[in-house]
């Protein structure tokens, strides 16, 4: 079912949102981006005359009640954003009374789903090596089904709108969908936008296609890199992984971050890029520092010839130009991961060069998708969120989708 075609009038809708928002030490929300992202879906339910039940996780309480991760702290923020007074159910698995009292046009927020181990469905307090682990896992799966069935019992229809958790088969993101027929379960507006954005990048490719993969480790991105090698025209690999590639080719990298056990993987990526006719762009120079600090002494040097005691913390001027050249004529652009230690203001030049080139290409008609916490933080830090086509809230879900994996939270709705 498509959410636009569904009329929520007189119905109770349970919506899985991602309200895992950052809080300060006093429990105040410091960034409402995720709350704002859910509003189109939530307002559609209320505008139709439906009753709204919202469920979310916050943090990683691992099946235990933790006061500092209670969603009660964000009720005032959600109420203000929605424009209605949001009621609160202090126990997500025993909210029958609160749900029964809910009238059309009213909204209820359930307590943190992850206060129950059944949400994630992983056995608690038993090691994977324990001979009884398989039995415990089987028992937990049954408990997870019962928990999902309970959540489903609160409502007439289910809306999945938490893309950031769509790569997990949790009770509230996928298992719950088994208790609704095809006409009463659907993706929310945010999910639809995310799925379409990924589809634009992977299936509806306009060429040239440039992907930029940054971050410190090759190991966390290898599945994505390998999938992209069969799709892209240009692949920029930047950030800390630059130095694993430099060392793999016999370079001298000083104190730079490096995965010594992934040197063969780096060489294999280079080989596959060549076989696929992909223009692989690696850093040739860097801004090296004599300490991991914003105030460190710096020098520009080749990425494969960094002096002892120095470490590469950002892309150098030659590299920035090479990055921009690979981006500016692209028609499809994907960016995940910064080009340097962007948290330090003196080492944001590489990431800024990428952002500027993406903005220019987007202005010339390219479709640009920015995903992953650090890349999104970069774009926001530079005040350039309105200069790109789409910013994904997905994080891990986005990366798994790009890797070509089926997302349980999407499959549960679409079959």
Number of C-alpha atoms within 10 A of each C-alpha: 15 14 18 11 7 16 14 21 16 15 19 27 26 28 29 24 30 23 24 19 18 15 16 9 7 8 15 14 15 10 12 17 12 17 18 14 19 24 17 13 22 25 18 19 30 21 15 16 19 24 26 28 29 20 23 22 24 19 16 13 19 16 19 11 16 14 11 15 20 20 24 18 16 19 17 16 16 21 16 11 16 19 10 15 15 19 19 20 20 16 16 21 17 14 18 15 9 18 23 10 9 17 15 18 19 19 26 23 26 27 24 28 27 26 25 19 20 25 26 21 23 19 20 14 8 13 10 12 8 10 10 11 16 13 11 17 17 14 14 20 19 13 17 24 20 16 24 24 19 19 25 22 16 20 19 16 23 29 27 30 27 30 30 21 26 27 25 17 19 23 27 33 31 23 22 26 25 15 18 18 12 15 12 19 27 26 26 25 23 21 26 17 15 23 17 14 22 19 14 16 22 21 11 12 16 15 15 17 25 30 27 23 22 24 21 22 19 26 14 11 19 16 16 17 23 15 14 22 23 14 20 26 21 24 25 22 25 29 29 27 26 33 32 27 28 23 21 19 14 11 16 18 25 21 19 23 18 22 19 11 10 18 19 14 17 22 16 13 18 18 11 15 22 13 11 13 13 19 17 20 17 22 27 19 22 30 25 30 25 19 16 17 13 16 12 12 13 19 14 17 17 21 29 24 17 25 17 12 13 20 24 35 29 31 34 25 18 14 22 23 16 15 28 19 13 23 31 21 21 25 19 27 29 23 22 23 25 33 34 28 25 23 14 13 10 17 24 21 20 27 27 21 19 24 25 19 22 30 21 18 23 23 13 13 13 24 23 27 23 27 23 20 16 19 25 22 17 21 22 12 14 14 10 15 18 11 17 22 18 18 19 22 23 22 19 18 26 27 20 18 19 20 18 14 14 14 19 20 29 21 14 21 23 12 8
